[in-house]
Amino acid sequence: MILCITEKPSVGADIAKIVGASTRRDGFYEGNGYQVTWTFGHLCTLKEPADYTLAWKHWSLSSLPMIPPRFGIKIIPQKSIEHQFKVIETLIASASEIINCGDAGQEGELIQRWVMQKAKCHIPVKRLWISSLTDEAIREGFKNLRPQADMQPLYEAGLCRAIGDWVLGMNATRLYTLKYRSERGQILSVGRVQTPTLALIVNRQKEIENFVPKDSWELRTLFRNVTFTAQIKNFETKEKGEELVEKLKDLPFTVTDITKKKGTEAPPRLFDLTALQVEANKKYGYSADDTLKTIQSLYEKKVTTYPRVDTTYLTDDIYPKCGKILISLQDYQALIDPLKGRKLKKSKKVFDNSKVTDHHAIIPTGQPLPSNLSDRERKVFDLVAKRFISVFYNDCSFEQTVVMGIVDKTKFKATGKVILDPGWKAVYAKEPKENPADAADDNSSAASEGENTSGEMPVFTKGETGPHRPSLAKKTTQPPKYYTEGTLLKAMETAGSQVEDEDLREALKANGIGRPSTRAAIIEVLYKRGYIEKKRKAIHATKAGIDLIDLIKEELLKSAELTGIWENRLRRIERQEYSAAEFISQIKSMIGEITLNVLRDNSNVKI
């Protein structure tokens, strides 16, 4: 008997249908030489400190750091979980072969391996590796089952992540709680990913609160109804600027140079999970957790591909299927019509095998949309569908005109941009413009960069001259914006770097804080701990959150950059470029160093 183990009952039902296991039993399906059972996500977890020794049951500084000689796992103590594990254990005992049908990712591999280990599995195991739950994808996956050994590095990376989080979380939480709490029962939660994330929010909030606005005055002039900006430093006082205005107002403006340059703008990249969460937060105000649950639901309803991904690329073998997927998008035919009758564009920014490891970017599967989709599911699907359609459109092409002028010795500049062919922007032409108040985060001040960007300009001639009207525009530097969930996800993804450029964002993702699949959960933990709160769309740190970050002197615990380096090492373990044993050894050394430093603190500070 071949036993298939999936991660959810709904996926078990899908796979049972494909393999012909049509008889429903208690906790599994059976038939046609197959049995199909399932977990409920995690059935096992790493043991608690007290499971190793009674000495660790009670919290005390003298027992820290707690490092088990060998880490162990246990069944999560819940009746439904314990019952389902018994079912799986019994089925494994009588099976001749197992097919691991867990979610195709690091966490999915860990979930299944732990269950099989706990059930003392000693029979051959193969791996089903699929990017969507369509019948076609499942059948294709069963034809191309992979050896369990192929997934060993993935499992080791997942195990290192779990152990690293245990060592740091268990020890640092007890350490800081016992050392700095002000009353019994108070817990100061510290974690490998949550603490650097909280530090990002606290540091941003302090920047805003300590920001001192600075006024300056920018010189402009109006010539032929076009505003030109002076190419000089802004004035620190209005009086100095007014002196120059008086001097220039009766002198002629002369056009000194006209430059026209054509340019193009490529479509935005396909979605990975973080980019989708950012877009859904920006456009609809959805939380990261809401978007993750929604795209997971769309995956389970077979209309989008595997969501917990961190790549924006597709593999070359997806390209021949794209035409069929486009035709299947019945509600979008008006957008697809311009693509018909010509070969679909194949851009290296979309199709690149070298940029895809386990799964490709999130795209529609080509399955018809169920009629029972919720409003949120329809909106998230719309984001995915339009992004997929747009990458096959031409680049947006434009012409940029730069006109330079001079009055006396003061140079001026104006820039106009005209769209020649909207290209992919036509896909979004009917969408409402983004509210500037909800725009993505940036740290720039309100001061001009010396350019006046506008639409089409009148025709200028080099050497033409005429009257103009100079004036001053007051500019006030602005503080950085509070994080929203969308901009916080971006900061977590790039280890705190402020990045808008998509190519640079791709390069920095290797050092991000957390995984795409865990970032939403980390933000939720910070809300639940009372360390952050939401005010409209902005995330604010609470007093408890600020006090905790101020208290932690160990940069290792709160540095986004260093945490990003650890994440990079976990990814390298997946690629067999780094040793799992070395990673664990470094985590152990680090918690030992942190423990000593905190115990030496004689400040008597309490939160």
PAPAVEX-232329 format. One record per residue (C-alpha): y, z negated, x negated; residue in three letters. Coordinates in steps of 0.05 Angstrom, whole numbers, padded with zeros to 5 digits, always signed. Each point is the difference from the previous one (the first is absolute). Example, Ala and Ser with C-alpha at 12.3 -4.5 7.8 and 13.67 -1.06 7.14 Angstrom:
BEGIN
-00090-00156-00246ALA
+00069+00013-00027SER
END
This chain:
BEGIN
+00000+00000+00000MET
+00069+00019-00026ILE
+00053-00052+00013LEU
+00074+00019+00006CYS
+00052-00056-00005ILE
+00070+00015+00025THR
+00063-00043-00001GLU
+00013-00001+00075LYS
-00041+00005+00064PRO
+00041+00061+00022SER
-00017+00037-00064VAL
-00072-00021+00008GLY
-00002+00034+00068ALA
+00029+00064-00029ASP
-00051+00002-00057ILE
-00058-00019+00046ALA
+00016+00060+00044LYS
-00002+00047-00060ILE
-00066-00026-00029VAL
-00034-00004+00068GLY
-00006-00076+00004ALA
+00010-00002+00076SER
-00033-00066+00020THR
+00048-00060+00001ARG
-00028-00066-00025ARG
+00032-00068-00015ASP
+00049+00016-00056GLY
-00027+00069-00018PHE
-00022+00069+00025TYR
-00069+00029-00012GLU
-00035+00067+00004GLY
-00021+00063-00037ASN
-00021-00040-00062GLY
+00068-00034-00006TYR
+00029-00068+00016GLN
+00076-00006+00001VAL
+00034-00068-00004THR
+00069-00025-00019TRP
+00043-00055-00028THR
+00065-00024+00033PHE
+00041+00013-00062GLY
-00013-00057-00048HIS
-00064-00040+00014LEU
+00002-00033-00068CYS
+00053-00033-00042THR
+00005-00034-00068LEU
-00022-00072+00003LYS
+00052-00056+00010GLU
+00012-00048-00058PRO
-00040-00056+00034ALA
-00061+00047+00004ASP
-00004-00004-00076TYR
+00009-00075-00010THR
+00021-00059+00043LEU
+00051-00017-00054ALA
+00041+00060+00024TRP
-00002-00020+00073LYS
+00060-00046-00008HIS
+00064+00028-00028TRP
+00019-00031-00067SER
+00040+00023-00060LEU
-00054-00026-00047SER
-00051+00051+00026SER
+00044+00061-00015LEU
-00011+00054-00018PRO
-00064+00010+00041MET
-00042+00055-00032ILE
-00072+00005+00025PRO
-00051+00018-00054PRO
-00023+00055+00047ARG
+00034+00023+00064PHE
-00042+00000+00063GLY
+00006+00027+00071ILE
-00016-00030+00068LYS
-00004+00022+00072ILE
+00065-00013+00038ILE
-00018-00059+00045PRO
+00010+00031+00069GLN
-00056+00005+00052LYS
+00009+00075+00014SER
+00002+00015-00075ILE
-00060-00043-00016GLU
-00040+00033+00057HIS
+00018+00071-00023GLN
-00018-00017-00072PHE
-00069-00024+00023LYS
-00009+00068+00035VAL
+00019+00037-00064ILE
-00044-00045-00043GLU
-00061+00012+00044THR
+00012+00076+00001LEU
+00008+00003-00076ILE
-00066-00037-00009ALA
-00038+00055+00037SER
+00040+00062-00023ALA
-00024+00051-00051SER
+00070+00025-00017GLU
+00072-00020+00015ILE
+00060+00045+00011ILE
+00065-00038-00013ASN
+00047+00028+00054CYS
+00057-00048-00014GLY
+00072+00024-00002ASP
+00008+00044-00060ALA
+00045-00043-00043GLY
+00002-00060-00046GLN
-00001-00053+00055GLU
-00052+00038+00040GLY
-00046+00002-00060GLU
+00009-00075-00013LEU
-00015-00018+00073ILE
-00066+00038+00000GLN
-00023-00021-00070ARG
+00010-00074+00016TRP
-00040+00005+00064VAL
-00057+00036-00036MET
+00001-00050-00057GLN
-00001-00059+00048LYS
-00059+00032+00038ALA
-00038+00008-00067LYS
-00003+00076+00005CYS
-00047+00031-00053HIS
-00011+00068+00030ILE
+00034+00067-00017PRO
+00071+00008+00026VAL
+00039+00064+00010LYS
+00074+00006+00017ARG
+00032+00039+00058LEU
+00070+00021-00023TRP
+00043+00033+00053ILE
+00075+00008+00013SER
-00004+00007+00076SER
-00046-00022+00057LEU
-00007+00068+00033THR
-00072+00022+00015ASP
+00008+00057-00051GLU
+00023-00048-00055ALA
-00056-00049+00013ILE
-00053+00055-00001ARG
+00029+00028-00064GLU
+00001-00070-00030GLY
-00074-00011+00016PHE
-00017+00066-00034LYS
+00037-00023-00063ASN
-00019-00074-00006LEU
+00020-00030-00067ARG
-00039-00048-00045PRO
+00020-00072+00006GLN
+00010-00002-00075ALA
+00059+00049+00007ASP
+00038-00056+00036MET
-00012-00055-00051GLN
+00069+00004-00032PRO
+00032-00002+00069LEU
-00040-00062+00017TYR
+00018-00033-00067GLU
+00075+00013+00013ALA
-00006-00030+00069GLY
-00038-00060-00027LEU
+00052-00011-00055CYS
+00056+00002+00052ARG
-00036-00052+00043ALA
-00014-00046-00059ILE
+00070+00008-00028GLY
+00030-00017+00067ASP
-00047-00061+00006TRP
+00016-00027-00069VAL
+00075+00008+00006LEU
+00006-00017+00074GLY
-00045-00061+00002MET
+00025-00030-00064ASN
+00075+00016+00005ALA
+00004-00022+00073THR
-00032-00068-00017ARG
+00041-00006-00064LEU
+00068+00012+00031TYR
-00016-00038+00064THR
-00023-00063-00036LEU
+00056+00003-00051LYS
+00060+00018+00044TYR
-00014-00016+00073ARG
+00044-00053+00033SER
-00050-00025+00052GLU
-00075-00002+00012ARG
-00027+00059+00040GLY
+00052+00048-00029GLN
-00030+00062-00032ILE
+00037+00044-00050LEU
-00037+00066+00003SER
+00000+00041-00064VAL
-00038+00065-00011GLY
-00008+00057-00049ARG
+00034+00051+00046VAL
+00037-00042+00052GLN
+00042-00038-00051THR
+00029+00061-00036PRO
+00013+00032+00068THR
+00038-00063+00023LEU
+00038+00001-00066ALA
+00024+00072+00014LEU
+00028-00024+00067ILE
+00032-00063-00028VAL
+00031+00036-00059ASN
+00029+00053+00046ARG
+00028-00053+00047GLN
+00034-00036-00058LYS
+00030+00065-00024GLU
+00030+00010+00068ILE
+00025-00072+00008GLU
+00031+00000-00070ASN
+00030+00069+00006PHE
+00076+00003-00010VAL
+00029+00063+00031PRO
+00049+00039-00042LYS
+00054+00047+00027ASP
+00023+00064-00032SER
+00040+00060+00022TRP
-00025+00071-00006GLU
+00049+00058-00007LEU
-00012+00059+00046ARG
+00040+00060+00022THR
-00004+00048+00059LEU
+00006+00073-00019PHE
-00013+00054+00054ARG
-00033-00053+00044ASN
-00051-00017-00053VAL
+00001-00070-00031THR
-00003+00001-00076PHE
-00017-00063-00040THR
+00035-00016-00066ALA
-00045-00001-00061GLN
+00031-00063-00027ILE
-00019-00073+00003LYS
+00019-00036+00064ASN
+00063-00042-00003PHE
-00008-00076-00002GLU
+00066-00009+00037THR
+00030+00040+00057LYS
+00068+00000-00034GLU
-00025+00038-00061LYS
-00032+00052+00045GLY
+00064+00008+00041GLU
+00039+00015-00064GLU
-00045+00060-00014LEU
+00002+00023+00073VAL
+00076+00001-00003GLU
-00002+00039-00065LYS
-00050+00053+00025LEU
+00021+00011+00073LYS
+00054+00052-00014ASP
-00038+00036-00056LEU
-00045+00060+00018PRO
-00077-00003+00004PHE
-00035+00055-00040THR
-00072+00021+00007VAL
-00029+00003-00070THR
-00074+00016+00011ASP
-00049+00019+00055ILE
-00075-00007-00010THR
-00053+00021+00050LYS
-00071-00021-00011LYS
-00061+00011+00043LYS
-00052-00055+00005GLY
-00063-00020+00038THR
-00028-00065+00027GLU
-00075-00007+00006ALA
-00033-00033+00062PRO
-00012-00075-00005PRO
-00069-00019-00026ARG
-00058-00015+00046LEU
-00009-00072+00020PHE
-00037-00053-00037ASP
-00005-00066+00037LEU
+00062-00032-00030THR
+00044+00061+00012ALA
-00024+00002+00072LEU
+00016-00074+00009GLN
+00069+00011-00030VAL
+00014+00059+00046GLU
-00025-00035+00063ALA
+00042-00061-00016ASN
+00062+00043-00013LYS
-00008+00043+00061LYS
-00031-00047+00052TYR
+00008-00070-00030GLY
-00076-00010-00003TYR
-00024-00055-00047SER
-00046+00019-00057ALA
-00057-00036+00035ASP
+00013+00037+00066ASP
-00001+00067-00035THR
-00064-00017-00038LEU
-00035-00021+00064LYS
+00024+00063+00036THR
-00021+00050-00054ILE
-00067-00037-00006GLN
-00009+00009+00075SER
+00017+00074-00005LEU
-00052+00006-00056TYR
-00053-00034+00043GLU
+00018+00047+00057LYS
-00014+00057-00049LYS
+00068+00034+00004VAL
+00026-00019-00070THR
-00034-00008-00067THR
-00014-00064-00039TYR
+00065-00040-00002PRO
-00005-00051-00057ARG
+00019+00050-00054VAL
+00052+00001-00055ASP
+00003+00075-00014THR
+00045+00053+00032THR
-00045+00058-00021TYR
-00057+00041+00029LEU
-00059+00029-00038THR
-00008+00075-00006ASP
-00061+00000+00046ASP
+00044-00023+00058ILE
+00044+00062-00004TYR
-00049+00048+00037PRO
-00003-00050+00057LYS
+00075-00007+00010CYS
+00009+00061+00044GLY
-00051-00026+00049LYS
+00032-00069+00000ILE
+00069+00031+00014LEU
-00028+00041+00059ILE
-00031-00063+00029SER
+00068-00034+00006LEU
+00012+00023+00072GLN
+00064-00038+00011ASP
+00033+00030-00062TYR
-00012+00075+00010GLN
+00075+00015+00002ALA
+00004-00027-00071LEU
-00064+00035-00022ILE
+00018+00069+00028ASP
+00046+00017-00061PRO
-00061-00012-00046LEU
-00045+00049+00037LYS
-00015+00068-00028GLY
+00012-00019-00073ARG
-00040-00035-00053LYS
+00011-00075-00001LEU
+00041-00024-00059LYS
-00040-00038-00053LYS
+00047-00044-00039SER
-00019-00040-00062LYS
+00040-00057+00031LYS
-00051-00002+00057VAL
-00066+00025-00030PHE
-00020-00031-00066ASP
-00071-00024-00014ASN
+00023-00041-00060SER
+00043-00045+00044LYS
-00056-00019+00048VAL
-00053-00050-00019THR
-00036-00027+00062ASP
+00040+00025+00060HIS
+00055+00051+00014HIS
+00066-00010+00037ALA
+00001-00017+00074ILE
-00003+00063+00043ILE
-00025+00019+00070PRO
-00075+00015+00004THR
+00006+00057+00050GLY
-00033-00039+00056GLN
+00032+00003+00069PRO
+00045-00059+00017LEU
-00030-00049+00049PRO
+00039-00010+00064SER
+00000-00075-00007ASN
+00044-00006-00062LEU
+00053-00054+00003SER
+00074+00016-00009ASP
-00003-00029-00071ARG
-00062+00041-00017GLU
+00034+00064+00025ARG
+00062-00015-00042LYS
-00039-00014-00063VAL
-00043+00061+00010PHE
+00064+00041+00010ASP
+00024-00023-00069LEU
-00066+00021-00032VAL
-00004+00067+00037ALA
+00071+00022-00015LYS
-00005-00019-00073ARG
-00065+00041-00005PHE
+00032+00060+00035ILE
+00063-00003-00043SER
-00036+00008-00067VAL
-00021+00071+00019PHE
+00072+00021+00015TYR
+00045+00031-00052ASN
+00047-00043-00040ASP
+00069-00012+00030CYS
+00049+00046-00037SER
+00074-00013-00006PHE
+00061+00023-00037GLU
+00045-00051-00033GLN
+00072+00017-00016THR
+00040-00042-00050VAL
+00075+00012-00002VAL
+00041-00031-00056MET
+00075-00006+00003GLY
+00058-00032-00038ILE
+00067-00030+00015VAL
+00041-00011-00063ASP
-00054-00030-00046LYS
-00043-00032+00055THR
-00065+00036+00016LYS
-00030+00002+00070PHE
-00068+00021+00027LYS
-00029+00018+00068ALA
-00072+00019+00017THR
-00025+00037+00060GLY
-00073+00013+00019LYS
-00023+00054+00047VAL
-00072+00004+00026ILE
-00023+00073-00008LEU
-00071-00011+00027ASP
-00020-00067+00030PRO
-00073+00012-00019GLY
-00040-00064+00012TRP
+00060-00036+00029LYS
-00010+00042+00064ALA
-00060-00045+00014VAL
+00048-00059+00008TYR
+00059+00038+00028ALA
-00003-00032+00070LYS
-00009-00071-00025GLU
+00059-00049+00006PRO
+00039-00013-00063LYS
-00016-00066-00035GLU
+00047-00058+00014ASN
+00035-00016-00065PRO
-00008-00074+00015ALA
-00075+00011-00003ASP
+00000+00044-00061ALA
-00046-00015-00058ALA
+00023-00051-00050ASP
+00044+00018-00058ASP
+00041-00039-00051ASN
+00058+00049-00006SER
+00070-00022+00015SER
+00043+00036+00051ALA
+00042+00030-00055ALA
+00000+00075-00003SER
-00035+00036-00057GLU
+00056+00050-00004GLY
-00029+00050+00049GLU
+00021+00018+00069ASN
-00063+00028+00032THR
+00012+00039+00063SER
-00023+00062+00037GLY
+00026+00071-00009GLU
+00065+00009-00038MET
+00054+00052+00008PRO
+00001+00055-00052VAL
+00039-00022-00062PHE
+00026+00044-00056THR
+00004-00021-00072LYS
+00074-00009-00019GLY
+00025-00008+00071GLU
+00053-00053+00008THR
+00036-00035+00056GLY
+00024-00065+00030PRO
-00047-00059+00010HIS
+00003-00071+00029ARG
-00024-00055-00048PRO
-00020-00069+00027SER
-00039-00062-00019LEU
-00066-00022+00030ALA
-00018-00074-00006LYS
-00071-00012-00025LYS
-00035-00067+00002THR
-00065-00011-00039THR
-00057-00020+00046GLN
-00055-00050-00013PRO
-00072+00024-00001PRO
-00033+00000+00069LYS
-00050-00051+00024TYR
-00071+00026-00003TYR
-00031+00028+00063THR
-00076+00003+00003GLU
+00005+00074-00018GLY
+00043-00010-00062THR
-00040-00062-00021LEU
-00064+00042+00002LEU
+00034+00051-00045LYS
+00020-00055-00048ALA
-00071-00028+00000MET
-00027+00069-00013GLU
+00045+00012-00061THR
-00002-00072-00027ALA
+00072-00013+00020GLY
+00031+00065-00026SER
+00050+00032+00046GLN
-00027+00071+00006VAL
+00017+00055+00048GLU
-00026+00059-00041ASP
-00070+00016+00025GLU
-00027+00024-00067ASP
+00023-00064-00035LEU
-00028-00041+00057ARG
-00068+00033-00010GLU
+00001-00019-00074ALA
+00019-00073+00013LEU
-00053-00011+00054LYS
-00053-00016-00052ALA
+00038-00065-00015ASN
+00015-00020+00072GLY
-00009-00071+00029ILE
-00063-00004+00042GLY
-00039+00058+00031ARG
+00024+00044+00057PRO
-00051-00034+00045SER
+00022-00071-00017THR
+00077+00004-00003ARG
+00009-00008+00075ALA
-00045-00061+00000ALA
+00040-00031-00058ILE
+00066+00008+00039ILE
-00034-00032+00061GLU
-00023-00059-00042VAL
+00072-00012-00023LEU
+00023-00001+00073TYR
-00056-00049+00019LYS
+00015-00046-00058ARG
+00072-00005+00022GLY
+00026+00029-00065TYR
+00034+00061+00032ILE
+00028+00018+00069GLU
+00025+00063+00033LYS
+00071+00007+00025LYS
+00002+00066+00039ARG
-00032+00046-00051LYS
+00022-00039-00062ALA
-00047-00048-00036ILE
+00032-00066-00021HIS
-00030-00054-00044ALA
-00001-00069+00032THR
+00022-00063-00038LYS
-00073-00017-00013ALA
-00011+00070-00030GLY
+00062-00005-00044ILE
-00017-00070-00023ASP
-00071+00020-00019LEU
+00023+00059-00042ILE
+00054-00043-00033ASP
-00054-00051-00016LEU
-00048+00048-00034ILE
+00021+00008-00072LYS
-00062+00041-00019GLU
+00021+00073-00002GLU
-00074+00018+00001LEU
-00004-00025+00072LEU
+00062+00034+00028LYS
+00012+00062-00041SER
-00010+00064+00039ALA
-00006+00039-00065GLU
-00055-00043-00029LEU
-00038-00001+00066THR
+00006+00076-00001GLY
-00032+00001-00069ILE
-00059-00040+00027TRP
-00007+00049+00058GLU
-00001+00057-00051ASN
-00057-00035-00036ARG
-00040-00005+00065LEU
+00009+00075+00011ARG
-00022+00012-00072ARG
-00063-00041+00013ILE
-00014+00049+00058GLU
+00005+00057-00051ARG
-00042-00037-00052GLN
+00059-00002-00048GLU
+00005-00076-00001TYR
-00049-00058-00003SER
-00011-00043+00061ALA
-00020-00058-00046ALA
+00065+00006-00038GLU
+00041-00001+00065PHE
-00035-00064+00024ILE
+00008-00032-00069SER
+00075+00014+00001GLN
+00008-00029+00070ILE
-00036-00064-00022LYS
+00044-00006-00063SER
+00062+00011+00041MET
-00015-00054+00052ILE
-00016-00049-00057GLY
+00068+00014-00032GLU
+00036-00007+00067ILE
-00035-00066+00015THR
+00020-00030-00066LEU
+00073+00022+00007ASN
+00006-00029+00071VAL
-00033-00066-00020LEU
+00050-00007-00057ARG
+00059+00006+00048ASP
+00035-00068+00005ASN
+00057+00022+00046SER
-00026-00038+00062ASN
+00024+00057+00045VAL
-00028-00001+00071LYS
+00002+00052+00055ILE
END
